[in-house]
Structure formats: C-alpha cells, structure tokens
Amino acid sequence: MKKQTAVEWLWLNLTDDMIGELSPEQIKSIYDLVQEAKAMEKKQSKTDFEKGQESTKFKFPLSSDAYYEETYGK
C-alpha cells in the first residue's frame, strides 16, 4: 500500500465547507499552491533519501526517483 504525503492529506481533507464560498479563481490559486507544495515535498523526500544513501555503507538498489515512486506511487 502506498503512503500518503502530508500535502495530499491536506488537499483531501479540505472540505466544501472550507472552500465552498471561495471564487473559482481563489480555489484555483489554492490548488496551484497545493501542487507546488507537493512538488517541494517530493523533491525534499528524494533529497533525504539521497543523503541517507550517502551516510550509510548499505546502499539501496533504488534511485531516489524509484524510491519515491515505490513509496508514494507518484
């Protein structure tokens, strides 16, 4: 089972009550910010994986891209 990132959790838990009175432009702005945050979170996760690889003698047979795909499926 793939893990859910914190940003995905936030997006999925925003309710209609929270964003229902916003204009379509405001909702689009929030969506764009969430997409940017997801990209930042992905980059950070991959960087953390690479730093972990560098700091240990054990090397995982995965690249950071493969690790992220296997863990989060995106």
mmJSON file of the N, C-alpha and C atoms, coordinates in Angstrom:
{"data_MODEL":{"atom_site":{
"group_PDB":["ATOM","ATOM","ATOM","ATOM","ATOM","ATOM","ATOM","ATOM","ATOM","ATOM","ATOM","ATOM","ATOM","ATOM","ATOM","ATOM","ATOM","ATOM","ATOM","ATOM","ATOM","ATOM","ATOM","ATOM","ATOM","ATOM","ATOM","ATOM","ATOM","ATOM","ATOM","ATOM","ATOM","ATOM","ATOM","ATOM","ATOM","ATOM","ATOM","ATOM","ATOM","ATOM","ATOM","ATOM","ATOM","ATOM","ATOM","ATOM","ATOM","ATOM","ATOM","ATOM","ATOM","ATOM","ATOM","ATOM","ATOM","ATOM","ATOM","ATOM","ATOM","ATOM","ATOM","ATOM","ATOM","ATOM","ATOM","ATOM","ATOM","ATOM","ATOM","ATOM","ATOM","ATOM","ATOM","ATOM","ATOM","ATOM","ATOM","ATOM","ATOM","ATOM","ATOM","ATOM","ATOM","ATOM","ATOM","ATOM","ATOM","ATOM","ATOM","ATOM","ATOM","ATOM","ATOM","ATOM","ATOM","ATOM","ATOM","ATOM","ATOM","ATOM","ATOM","ATOM","ATOM","ATOM","ATOM","ATOM","ATOM","ATOM","ATOM","ATOM","ATOM","ATOM","ATOM","ATOM","ATOM","ATOM","ATOM","ATOM","ATOM","ATOM","ATOM","ATOM","ATOM","ATOM","ATOM","ATOM","ATOM","ATOM","ATOM","ATOM","ATOM","ATOM","ATOM","ATOM","ATOM","ATOM","ATOM","ATOM","ATOM","ATOM","ATOM","ATOM","ATOM","ATOM","ATOM","ATOM","ATOM","ATOM","ATOM","ATOM","ATOM","ATOM","ATOM","ATOM","ATOM","ATOM","ATOM","ATOM","ATOM","ATOM","ATOM","ATOM","ATOM","ATOM","ATOM","ATOM","ATOM","ATOM","ATOM","ATOM","ATOM","ATOM","ATOM","ATOM","ATOM","ATOM","ATOM","ATOM","ATOM","ATOM","ATOM","ATOM","ATOM","ATOM","ATOM","ATOM","ATOM","ATOM","ATOM","ATOM","ATOM","ATOM","ATOM","ATOM","ATOM","ATOM","ATOM","ATOM","ATOM","ATOM","ATOM","ATOM","ATOM","ATOM","ATOM","ATOM","ATOM","ATOM","ATOM","ATOM","ATOM","ATOM","ATOM","ATOM","ATOM","ATOM","ATOM","ATOM","ATOM","ATOM"],
"id":[1,2,3,4,5,6,7,8,9,10,11,12,13,14,15,16,17,18,19,20,21,22,23,24,25,26,27,28,29,30,31,32,33,34,35,36,37,38,39,40,41,42,43,44,45,46,47,48,49,50,51,52,53,54,55,56,57,58,59,60,61,62,63,64,65,66,67,68,69,70,71,72,73,74,75,76,77,78,79,80,81,82,83,84,85,86,87,88,89,90,91,92,93,94,95,96,97,98,99,100,101,102,103,104,105,106,107,108,109,110,111,112,113,114,115,116,117,118,119,120,121,122,123,124,125,126,127,128,129,130,131,132,133,134,135,136,137,138,139,140,141,142,143,144,145,146,147,148,149,150,151,152,153,154,155,156,157,158,159,160,161,162,163,164,165,166,167,168,169,170,171,172,173,174,175,176,177,178,179,180,181,182,183,184,185,186,187,188,189,190,191,192,193,194,195,196,197,198,199,200,201,202,203,204,205,206,207,208,209,210,211,212,213,214,215,216,217,218,219,220,221,222],
"type_symbol":["N","C","C","N","C","C","N","C","C","N","C","C","N","C","C","N","C","C","N","C","C","N","C","C","N","C","C","N","C","C","N","C","C","N","C","C","N","C","C","N","C","C","N","C","C","N","C","C","N","C","C","N","C","C","N","C","C","N","C","C","N","C","C","N","C","C","N","C","C","N","C","C","N","C","C","N","C","C","N","C","C","N","C","C","N","C","C","N","C","C","N","C","C","N","C","C","N","C","C","N","C","C","N","C","C","N","C","C","N","C","C","N","C","C","N","C","C","N","C","C","N","C","C","N","C","C","N","C","C","N","C","C","N","C","C","N","C","C","N","C","C","N","C","C","N","C","C","N","C","C","N","C","C","N","C","C","N","C","C","N","C","C","N","C","C","N","C","C","N","C","C","N","C","C","N","C","C","N","C","C","N","C","C","N","C","C","N","C","C","N","C","C","N","C","C","N","C","C","N","C","C","N","C","C","N","C","C","N","C","C","N","C","C","N","C","C","N","C","C","N","C","C"],
"label_atom_id":["N","CA","C","N","CA","C","N","CA","C","N","CA","C","N","CA","C","N","CA","C","N","CA","C","N","CA","C","N","CA","C","N","CA","C","N","CA","C","N","CA","C","N","CA","C","N","CA","C","N","CA","C","N","CA","C","N","CA","C","N","CA","C","N","CA","C","N","CA","C","N","CA","C","N","CA","C","N","CA","C","N","CA","C","N","CA","C","N","CA","C","N","CA","C","N","CA","C","N","CA","C","N","CA","C","N","CA","C","N","CA","C","N","CA","C","N","CA","C","N","CA","C","N","CA","C","N","CA","C","N","CA","C","N","CA","C","N","CA","C","N","CA","C","N","CA","C","N","CA","C","N","CA","C","N","CA","C","N","CA","C","N","CA","C","N","CA","C","N","CA","C","N","CA","C","N","CA","C","N","CA","C","N","CA","C","N","CA","C","N","CA","C","N","CA","C","N","CA","C","N","CA","C","N","CA","C","N","CA","C","N","CA","C","N","CA","C","N","CA","C","N","CA","C","N","CA","C","N","CA","C","N","CA","C","N","CA","C","N","CA","C","N","CA","C","N","CA","C","N","CA","C","N","CA","C","N","CA","C"],
"label_alt_id":[null,null,null,null,null,null,null,null,null,null,null,null,null,null,null,null,null,null,null,null,null,null,null,null,null,null,null,null,null,null,null,null,null,null,null,null,null,null,null,null,null,null,null,null,null,null,null,null,null,null,null,null,null,null,null,null,null,null,null,null,null,null,null,null,null,null,null,null,null,null,null,null,null,null,null,null,null,null,null,null,null,null,null,null,null,null,null,null,null,null,null,null,null,null,null,null,null,null,null,null,null,null,null,null,null,null,null,null,null,null,null,null,null,null,null,null,null,null,null,null,null,null,null,null,null,null,null,null,null,null,null,null,null,null,null,null,null,null,null,null,null,null,null,null,null,null,null,null,null,null,null,null,null,null,null,null,null,null,null,null,null,null,null,null,null,null,null,null,null,null,null,null,null,null,null,null,null,null,null,null,null,null,null,null,null,null,null,null,null,null,null,null,null,null,null,null,null,null,null,null,null,null,null,null,null,null,null,null,null,null,null,null,null,null,null,null,null,null,null,null,null,null],
"label_comp_id":["MET","MET","MET","LYS","LYS","LYS","LYS","LYS","LYS","GLN","GLN","GLN","THR","THR","THR","ALA","ALA","ALA","VAL","VAL","VAL","GLU","GLU","GLU","TRP","TRP","TRP","LEU","LEU","LEU","TRP","TRP","TRP","LEU","LEU","LEU","ASN","ASN","ASN","LEU","LEU","LEU","THR","THR","THR","ASP","ASP","ASP","ASP","ASP","ASP","MET","MET","MET","ILE","ILE","ILE","GLY","GLY","GLY","GLU","GLU","GLU","LEU","LEU","LEU","SER","SER","SER","PRO","PRO","PRO","GLU","GLU","GLU","GLN","GLN","GLN","ILE","ILE","ILE","LYS","LYS","LYS","SER","SER","SER","ILE","ILE","ILE","TYR","TYR","TYR","ASP","ASP","ASP","LEU","LEU","LEU","VAL","VAL","VAL","GLN","GLN","GLN","GLU","GLU","GLU","ALA","ALA","ALA","LYS","LYS","LYS","ALA","ALA","ALA","MET","MET","MET","GLU","GLU","GLU","LYS","LYS","LYS","LYS","LYS","LYS","GLN","GLN","GLN","SER","SER","SER","LYS","LYS","LYS","THR","THR","THR","ASP","ASP","ASP","PHE","PHE","PHE","GLU","GLU","GLU","LYS","LYS","LYS","GLY","GLY","GLY","GLN","GLN","GLN","GLU","GLU","GLU","SER","SER","SER","THR","THR","THR","LYS","LYS","LYS","PHE","PHE","PHE","LYS","LYS","LYS","PHE","PHE","PHE","PRO","PRO","PRO","LEU","LEU","LEU","SER","SER","SER","SER","SER","SER","ASP","ASP","ASP","ALA","ALA","ALA","TYR","TYR","TYR","TYR","TYR","TYR","GLU","GLU","GLU","GLU","GLU","GLU","THR","THR","THR","TYR","TYR","TYR","GLY","GLY","GLY","LYS","LYS","LYS"],
"label_asym_id":["A","A","A","A","A","A","A","A","A","A","A","A","A","A","A","A","A","A","A","A","A","A","A","A","A","A","A","A","A","A","A","A","A","A","A","A","A","A","A","A","A","A","A","A","A","A","A","A","A","A","A","A","A","A","A","A","A","A","A","A","A","A","A","A","A","A","A","A","A","A","A","A","A","A","A","A","A","A","A","A","A","A","A","A","A","A","A","A","A","A","A","A","A","A","A","A","A","A","A","A","A","A","A","A","A","A","A","A","A","A","A","A","A","A","A","A","A","A","A","A","A","A","A","A","A","A","A","A","A","A","A","A","A","A","A","A","A","A","A","A","A","A","A","A","A","A","A","A","A","A","A","A","A","A","A","A","A","A","A","A","A","A","A","A","A","A","A","A","A","A","A","A","A","A","A","A","A","A","A","A","A","A","A","A","A","A","A","A","A","A","A","A","A","A","A","A","A","A","A","A","A","A","A","A","A","A","A","A","A","A","A","A","A","A","A","A","A","A","A","A","A","A"],
"label_entity_id":["1","1","1","1","1","1","1","1","1","1","1","1","1","1","1","1","1","1","1","1","1","1","1","1","1","1","1","1","1","1","1","1","1","1","1","1","1","1","1","1","1","1","1","1","1","1","1","1","1","1","1","1","1","1","1","1","1","1","1","1","1","1","1","1","1","1","1","1","1","1","1","1","1","1","1","1","1","1","1","1","1","1","1","1","1","1","1","1","1","1","1","1","1","1","1","1","1","1","1","1","1","1","1","1","1","1","1","1","1","1","1","1","1","1","1","1","1","1","1","1","1","1","1","1","1","1","1","1","1","1","1","1","1","1","1","1","1","1","1","1","1","1","1","1","1","1","1","1","1","1","1","1","1","1","1","1","1","1","1","1","1","1","1","1","1","1","1","1","1","1","1","1","1","1","1","1","1","1","1","1","1","1","1","1","1","1","1","1","1","1","1","1","1","1","1","1","1","1","1","1","1","1","1","1","1","1","1","1","1","1","1","1","1","1","1","1","1","1","1","1","1","1"],
"label_seq_id":[1,1,1,2,2,2,3,3,3,4,4,4,5,5,5,6,6,6,7,7,7,8,8,8,9,9,9,10,10,10,11,11,11,12,12,12,13,13,13,14,14,14,15,15,15,16,16,16,17,17,17,18,18,18,19,19,19,20,20,20,21,21,21,22,22,22,23,23,23,24,24,24,25,25,25,26,26,26,27,27,27,28,28,28,29,29,29,30,30,30,31,31,31,32,32,32,33,33,33,34,34,34,35,35,35,36,36,36,37,37,37,38,38,38,39,39,39,40,40,40,41,41,41,42,42,42,43,43,43,44,44,44,45,45,45,46,46,46,47,47,47,48,48,48,49,49,49,50,50,50,51,51,51,52,52,52,53,53,53,54,54,54,55,55,55,56,56,56,57,57,57,58,58,58,59,59,59,60,60,60,61,61,61,62,62,62,63,63,63,64,64,64,65,65,65,66,66,66,67,67,67,68,68,68,69,69,69,70,70,70,71,71,71,72,72,72,73,73,73,74,74,74],
"pdbx_PDB_ins_code":[null,null,null,null,null,null,null,null,null,null,null,null,null,null,null,null,null,null,null,null,null,null,null,null,null,null,null,null,null,null,null,null,null,null,null,null,null,null,null,null,null,null,null,null,null,null,null,null,null,null,null,null,null,null,null,null,null,null,null,null,null,null,null,null,null,null,null,null,null,null,null,null,null,null,null,null,null,null,null,null,null,null,null,null,null,null,null,null,null,null,null,null,null,null,null,null,null,null,null,null,null,null,null,null,null,null,null,null,null,null,null,null,null,null,null,null,null,null,null,null,null,null,null,null,null,null,null,null,null,null,null,null,null,null,null,null,null,null,null,null,null,null,null,null,null,null,null,null,null,null,null,null,null,null,null,null,null,null,null,null,null,null,null,null,null,null,null,null,null,null,null,null,null,null,null,null,null,null,null,null,null,null,null,null,null,null,null,null,null,null,null,null,null,null,null,null,null,null,null,null,null,null,null,null,null,null,null,null,null,null,null,null,null,null,null,null,null,null,null,null,null,null],
"Cartn_x":[0.843,0.0,0.884,0.565,1.342,1.006,2.009,1.82,1.225,0.604,0.026,0.928,1.233,2.047,1.177,1.821,1.095,0.309,0.887,0.197,-1.029,-0.908,-2.075,-3.17,-2.782,-3.761,-4.498,-3.746,-4.361,-5.368,-4.97,-5.854,-7.119,-6.969,-8.128,-9.043,-8.524,-9.324,-9.866,-9.564,-10.233,-11.679,-12.59,-13.998,-14.675,-15.815,-16.606,-16.971,-17.175,-17.489,-16.348,-15.116,-13.953,-13.731,-14.0,-13.708,-14.963,-16.124,-17.378,-17.718,-17.315,-17.68,-16.585,-15.542,-14.469,-14.831,-14.258,-14.485,-13.684,-14.055,-13.275,-11.799,-11.527,-10.137,-9.381,-10.046,-9.415,-9.156,-10.108,-9.935,-8.78,-8.692,-7.579,-6.256,-6.206,-4.976,-4.561,-5.533,-5.239,-4.736,-5.394,-4.977,-3.54,-3.228,-1.875,-0.841,-1.175,-0.267,-0.059,-1.12,-1.015,-0.126,-0.279,0.565,2.034,2.295,3.66,4.22,3.395,3.822,4.106,3.301,3.55,4.884,5.202,6.479,7.645,7.487,8.532,8.718,7.609,7.65,8.329,8.034,8.655,10.161,10.561,11.989,12.697,12.088,12.69,12.817,11.804,11.839,12.961,13.099,14.155,15.534,15.669,16.939,17.286,16.309,16.533,16.989,16.375,16.765,18.217,18.581,19.948,20.959,20.627,21.516,21.659,20.58,20.645,21.541,21.471,22.344,23.811,24.102,25.479,26.019,25.144,25.603,25.688,25.423,25.462,26.275,26.792,27.541,26.598,25.374,24.392,23.775,23.808,23.236,21.971,20.901,19.645,19.744,19.124,19.19,18.178,17.874,16.901,17.512,17.071,17.387,16.373,16.609,15.651,14.309,14.337,13.079,12.309,13.025,12.382,11.852,12.63,12.178,10.856,10.797,9.595,8.413,8.623,7.557,7.06,7.993,7.617,6.882,7.296,6.72,5.377,5.339,4.152,3.368,3.973,3.267,2.949,3.772,3.506,4.752],
"Cartn_y":[-1.189,0.0,1.247,2.159,3.385,4.33,5.09,6.063,7.349,8.108,9.399,10.492,11.482,12.584,13.532,14.374,15.35,16.329,16.718,17.674,17.016,15.75,15.041,14.934,14.633,14.542,15.871,16.962,18.28,18.536,18.285,18.542,17.7,16.441,15.555,15.902,16.587,16.906,18.329,19.086,20.386,20.087,20.607,20.285,21.381,21.025,22.01,23.188,22.914,23.992,25.0,24.501,25.379,26.215,25.628,26.346,26.698,26.313,26.482,27.911,28.876,30.26,31.007,30.3,30.945,31.015,31.981,32.109,31.028,30.726,29.755,30.151,31.426,31.894,31.612,31.811,31.531,30.029,29.221,27.769,27.338,27.899,27.589,27.997,29.135,29.579,28.604,28.142,27.165,25.867,25.422,24.201,24.338,25.469,25.697,25.673,26.26,26.241,24.819,24.039,22.649,21.859,22.088,21.392,21.777,23.042,23.496,22.859,22.784,22.167,20.678,20.001,18.589,18.401,19.276,19.192,19.437,20.398,20.676,19.485,18.899,17.751,16.558,16.346,15.258,15.471,16.685,16.992,16.764,17.196,17.034,15.554,14.769,13.347,12.661,13.006,12.416,12.852,14.111,14.609,13.885,13.714,12.991,11.559,10.906,9.546,9.52,10.463,10.521,10.781,11.671,11.945,10.71,9.969,8.724,7.709,7.655,6.757,7.115,8.409,8.88,8.608,8.582,8.489,7.059,6.088,4.696,3.835,2.76,1.83,0.959,0.768,-0.036,0.808,0.316,1.044,0.336,1.065,0.536,0.373,-0.646,-0.852,0.028,1.187,2.097,3.468,4.137,5.553,6.325,7.608,8.404,8.476,8.499,8.503,7.201,6.079,4.778,4.634,5.139,5.112,5.877,7.07,7.888,7.212,6.687,6.007,4.787,4.021,2.823,3.176,4.254,4.65,5.364,6.322,7.164,6.934,6.267,5.937,7.112,8.157,9.342,9.787],
"Cartn_z":[0.0,0.0,0.0,-0.881,-0.998,0.148,0.546,1.617,1.06,1.925,1.564,2.125,1.295,1.792,2.608,3.385,4.211,3.341,2.233,1.351,0.716,0.324,-0.216,0.834,2.065,3.147,3.308,3.307,3.456,2.344,1.108,-0.032,0.066,0.416,0.503,1.669,2.674,3.843,3.865,2.83,2.703,2.33,3.081,2.84,2.032,1.492,0.753,1.644,2.937,3.874,3.966,3.846,3.962,2.709,1.554,0.314,-0.489,0.036,-0.69,-1.074,-0.267,-0.55,-1.299,-1.695,-2.441,-3.918,-4.577,-6.017,-6.74,-7.991,-8.762,-8.877,-8.958,-9.056,-7.756,-6.629,-5.341,-5.174,-5.579,-5.496,-6.39,-7.583,-8.495,-7.873,-7.203,-6.544,-5.444,-4.664,-3.618,-4.24,-5.295,-5.99,-6.502,-7.107,-7.617,-6.492,-5.355,-4.205,-3.692,-3.659,-3.212,-4.17,-5.466,-6.444,-6.27,-6.009,-5.765,-4.488,-3.445,-2.191,-2.392,-3.209,-3.492,-4.197,-5.134,-5.847,-4.888,-3.993,-2.998,-2.063,-1.638,-0.74,-1.416,-2.694,-3.45,-3.557,-3.884,-4.006,-2.672,-1.57,-0.254,0.108,-0.184,0.121,-0.648,-1.912,-2.729,-2.234,-1.85,-1.31,-0.017,0.853,2.107,1.838,0.869,0.508,0.04,-0.823,-1.343,-0.224,0.707,1.833,2.721,2.898,3.657,2.976,1.654,0.892,1.122,1.143,1.299,2.703,3.689,5.078,5.607,4.781,5.246,4.297,4.829,3.985,3.16,3.67,2.945,1.842,0.642,-0.486,-0.955,-1.007,-1.502,-3.015,-3.553,-5.006,-5.757,-5.203,-5.813,-6.005,-7.04,-7.178,-6.337,-6.14,-5.372,-6.095,-7.435,-8.193,-7.984,-8.053,-7.857,-6.428,-5.455,-4.059,-3.902,-4.455,-4.315,-4.987,-6.18,-6.914,-6.138,-5.582,-4.833,-3.541,-2.899,-1.612,-1.778,-2.711,-2.845,-4.138,-5.098,-6.33,-7.222,-7.165,-7.987,-8.678],
"occupancy":[1.0,1.0,1.0,1.0,1.0,1.0,1.0,1.0,1.0,1.0,1.0,1.0,1.0,1.0,1.0,1.0,1.0,1.0,1.0,1.0,1.0,1.0,1.0,1.0,1.0,1.0,1.0,1.0,1.0,1.0,1.0,1.0,1.0,1.0,1.0,1.0,1.0,1.0,1.0,1.0,1.0,1.0,1.0,1.0,1.0,1.0,1.0,1.0,1.0,1.0,1.0,1.0,1.0,1.0,1.0,1.0,1.0,1.0,1.0,1.0,1.0,1.0,1.0,1.0,1.0,1.0,1.0,1.0,1.0,1.0,1.0,1.0,1.0,1.0,1.0,1.0,1.0,1.0,1.0,1.0,1.0,1.0,1.0,1.0,1.0,1.0,1.0,1.0,1.0,1.0,1.0,1.0,1.0,1.0,1.0,1.0,1.0,1.0,1.0,1.0,1.0,1.0,1.0,1.0,1.0,1.0,1.0,1.0,1.0,1.0,1.0,1.0,1.0,1.0,1.0,1.0,1.0,1.0,1.0,1.0,1.0,1.0,1.0,1.0,1.0,1.0,1.0,1.0,1.0,1.0,1.0,1.0,1.0,1.0,1.0,1.0,1.0,1.0,1.0,1.0,1.0,1.0,1.0,1.0,1.0,1.0,1.0,1.0,1.0,1.0,1.0,1.0,1.0,1.0,1.0,1.0,1.0,1.0,1.0,1.0,1.0,1.0,1.0,1.0,1.0,1.0,1.0,1.0,1.0,1.0,1.0,1.0,1.0,1.0,1.0,1.0,1.0,1.0,1.0,1.0,1.0,1.0,1.0,1.0,1.0,1.0,1.0,1.0,1.0,1.0,1.0,1.0,1.0,1.0,1.0,1.0,1.0,1.0,1.0,1.0,1.0,1.0,1.0,1.0,1.0,1.0,1.0,1.0,1.0,1.0,1.0,1.0,1.0,1.0,1.0,1.0,1.0,1.0,1.0,1.0,1.0,1.0],
"B_iso_or_equiv":[0.0,0.0,0.0,0.0,0.0,0.0,0.0,0.0,0.0,0.0,0.0,0.0,0.0,0.0,0.0,0.0,0.0,0.0,0.0,0.0,0.0,0.0,0.0,0.0,0.0,0.0,0.0,0.0,0.0,0.0,0.0,0.0,0.0,0.0,0.0,0.0,0.0,0.0,0.0,0.0,0.0,0.0,0.0,0.0,0.0,0.0,0.0,0.0,0.0,0.0,0.0,0.0,0.0,0.0,0.0,0.0,0.0,0.0,0.0,0.0,0.0,0.0,0.0,0.0,0.0,0.0,0.0,0.0,0.0,0.0,0.0,0.0,0.0,0.0,0.0,0.0,0.0,0.0,0.0,0.0,0.0,0.0,0.0,0.0,0.0,0.0,0.0,0.0,0.0,0.0,0.0,0.0,0.0,0.0,0.0,0.0,0.0,0.0,0.0,0.0,0.0,0.0,0.0,0.0,0.0,0.0,0.0,0.0,0.0,0.0,0.0,0.0,0.0,0.0,0.0,0.0,0.0,0.0,0.0,0.0,0.0,0.0,0.0,0.0,0.0,0.0,0.0,0.0,0.0,0.0,0.0,0.0,0.0,0.0,0.0,0.0,0.0,0.0,0.0,0.0,0.0,0.0,0.0,0.0,0.0,0.0,0.0,0.0,0.0,0.0,0.0,0.0,0.0,0.0,0.0,0.0,0.0,0.0,0.0,0.0,0.0,0.0,0.0,0.0,0.0,0.0,0.0,0.0,0.0,0.0,0.0,0.0,0.0,0.0,0.0,0.0,0.0,0.0,0.0,0.0,0.0,0.0,0.0,0.0,0.0,0.0,0.0,0.0,0.0,0.0,0.0,0.0,0.0,0.0,0.0,0.0,0.0,0.0,0.0,0.0,0.0,0.0,0.0,0.0,0.0,0.0,0.0,0.0,0.0,0.0,0.0,0.0,0.0,0.0,0.0,0.0,0.0,0.0,0.0,0.0,0.0,0.0],
"pdbx_formal_charge":[null,null,null,null,null,null,null,null,null,null,null,null,null,null,null,null,null,null,null,null,null,null,null,null,null,null,null,null,null,null,null,null,null,null,null,null,null,null,null,null,null,null,null,null,null,null,null,null,null,null,null,null,null,null,null,null,null,null,null,null,null,null,null,null,null,null,null,null,null,null,null,null,null,null,null,null,null,null,null,null,null,null,null,null,null,null,null,null,null,null,null,null,null,null,null,null,null,null,null,null,null,null,null,null,null,null,null,null,null,null,null,null,null,null,null,null,null,null,null,null,null,null,null,null,null,null,null,null,null,null,null,null,null,null,null,null,null,null,null,null,null,null,null,null,null,null,null,null,null,null,null,null,null,null,null,null,null,null,null,null,null,null,null,null,null,null,null,null,null,null,null,null,null,null,null,null,null,null,null,null,null,null,null,null,null,null,null,null,null,null,null,null,null,null,null,null,null,null,null,null,null,null,null,null,null,null,null,null,null,null,null,null,null,null,null,null,null,null,null,null,null,null],
"auth_seq_id":[1,1,1,2,2,2,3,3,3,4,4,4,5,5,5,6,6,6,7,7,7,8,8,8,9,9,9,10,10,10,11,11,11,12,12,12,13,13,13,14,14,14,15,15,15,16,16,16,17,17,17,18,18,18,19,19,19,20,20,20,21,21,21,22,22,22,23,23,23,24,24,24,25,25,25,26,26,26,27,27,27,28,28,28,29,29,29,30,30,30,31,31,31,32,32,32,33,33,33,34,34,34,35,35,35,36,36,36,37,37,37,38,38,38,39,39,39,40,40,40,41,41,41,42,42,42,43,43,43,44,44,44,45,45,45,46,46,46,47,47,47,48,48,48,49,49,49,50,50,50,51,51,51,52,52,52,53,53,53,54,54,54,55,55,55,56,56,56,57,57,57,58,58,58,59,59,59,60,60,60,61,61,61,62,62,62,63,63,63,64,64,64,65,65,65,66,66,66,67,67,67,68,68,68,69,69,69,70,70,70,71,71,71,72,72,72,73,73,73,74,74,74],
"auth_comp_id":["MET","MET","MET","LYS","LYS","LYS","LYS","LYS","LYS","GLN","GLN","GLN","THR","THR","THR","ALA","ALA","ALA","VAL","VAL","VAL","GLU","GLU","GLU","TRP","TRP","TRP","LEU","LEU","LEU","TRP","TRP","TRP","LEU","LEU","LEU","ASN","ASN","ASN","LEU","LEU","LEU","THR","THR","THR","ASP","ASP","ASP","ASP","ASP","ASP","MET","MET","MET","ILE","ILE","ILE","GLY","GLY","GLY","GLU","GLU","GLU","LEU","LEU","LEU","SER","SER","SER","PRO","PRO","PRO","GLU","GLU","GLU","GLN","GLN","GLN","ILE","ILE","ILE","LYS","LYS","LYS","SER","SER","SER","ILE","ILE","ILE","TYR","TYR","TYR","ASP","ASP","ASP","LEU","LEU","LEU","VAL","VAL","VAL","GLN","GLN","GLN","GLU","GLU","GLU","ALA","ALA","ALA","LYS","LYS","LYS","ALA","ALA","ALA","MET","MET","MET","GLU","GLU","GLU","LYS","LYS","LYS","LYS","LYS","LYS","GLN","GLN","GLN","SER","SER","SER","LYS","LYS","LYS","THR","THR","THR","ASP","ASP","ASP","PHE","PHE","PHE","GLU","GLU","GLU","LYS","LYS","LYS","GLY","GLY","GLY","GLN","GLN","GLN","GLU","GLU","GLU","SER","SER","SER","THR","THR","THR","LYS","LYS","LYS","PHE","PHE","PHE","LYS","LYS","LYS","PHE","PHE","PHE","PRO","PRO","PRO","LEU","LEU","LEU","SER","SER","SER","SER","SER","SER","ASP","ASP","ASP","ALA","ALA","ALA","TYR","TYR","TYR","TYR","TYR","TYR","GLU","GLU","GLU","GLU","GLU","GLU","THR","THR","THR","TYR","TYR","TYR","GLY","GLY","GLY","LYS","LYS","LYS"],
"auth_asym_id":["A","A","A","A","A","A","A","A","A","A","A","A","A","A","A","A","A","A","A","A","A","A","A","A","A","A","A","A","A","A","A","A","A","A","A","A","A","A","A","A","A","A","A","A","A","A","A","A","A","A","A","A","A","A","A","A","A","A","A","A","A","A","A","A","A","A","A","A","A","A","A","A","A","A","A","A","A","A","A","A","A","A","A","A","A","A","A","A","A","A","A","A","A","A","A","A","A","A","A","A","A","A","A","A","A","A","A","A","A","A","A","A","A","A","A","A","A","A","A","A","A","A","A","A","A","A","A","A","A","A","A","A","A","A","A","A","A","A","A","A","A","A","A","A","A","A","A","A","A","A","A","A","A","A","A","A","A","A","A","A","A","A","A","A","A","A","A","A","A","A","A","A","A","A","A","A","A","A","A","A","A","A","A","A","A","A","A","A","A","A","A","A","A","A","A","A","A","A","A","A","A","A","A","A","A","A","A","A","A","A","A","A","A","A","A","A","A","A","A","A","A","A"],
"auth_atom_id":["N","CA","C","N","CA","C","N","CA","C","N","CA","C","N","CA","C","N","CA","C","N","CA","C","N","CA","C","N","CA","C","N","CA","C","N","CA","C","N","CA","C","N","CA","C","N","CA","C","N","CA","C","N","CA","C","N","CA","C","N","CA","C","N","CA","C","N","CA","C","N","CA","C","N","CA","C","N","CA","C","N","CA","C","N","CA","C","N","CA","C","N","CA","C","N","CA","C","N","CA","C","N","CA","C","N","CA","C","N","CA","C","N","CA","C","N","CA","C","N","CA","C","N","CA","C","N","CA","C","N","CA","C","N","CA","C","N","CA","C","N","CA","C","N","CA","C","N","CA","C","N","CA","C","N","CA","C","N","CA","C","N","CA","C","N","CA","C","N","CA","C","N","CA","C","N","CA","C","N","CA","C","N","CA","C","N","CA","C","N","CA","C","N","CA","C","N","CA","C","N","CA","C","N","CA","C","N","CA","C","N","CA","C","N","CA","C","N","CA","C","N","CA","C","N","CA","C","N","CA","C","N","CA","C","N","CA","C","N","CA","C","N","CA","C","N","CA","C","N","CA","C","N","CA","C","N","CA","C"],
"pdbx_PDB_model_num":[1,1,1,1,1,1,1,1,1,1,1,1,1,1,1,1,1,1,1,1,1,1,1,1,1,1,1,1,1,1,1,1,1,1,1,1,1,1,1,1,1,1,1,1,1,1,1,1,1,1,1,1,1,1,1,1,1,1,1,1,1,1,1,1,1,1,1,1,1,1,1,1,1,1,1,1,1,1,1,1,1,1,1,1,1,1,1,1,1,1,1,1,1,1,1,1,1,1,1,1,1,1,1,1,1,1,1,1,1,1,1,1,1,1,1,1,1,1,1,1,1,1,1,1,1,1,1,1,1,1,1,1,1,1,1,1,1,1,1,1,1,1,1,1,1,1,1,1,1,1,1,1,1,1,1,1,1,1,1,1,1,1,1,1,1,1,1,1,1,1,1,1,1,1,1,1,1,1,1,1,1,1,1,1,1,1,1,1,1,1,1,1,1,1,1,1,1,1,1,1,1,1,1,1,1,1,1,1,1,1,1,1,1,1,1,1,1,1,1,1,1,1]
}}}
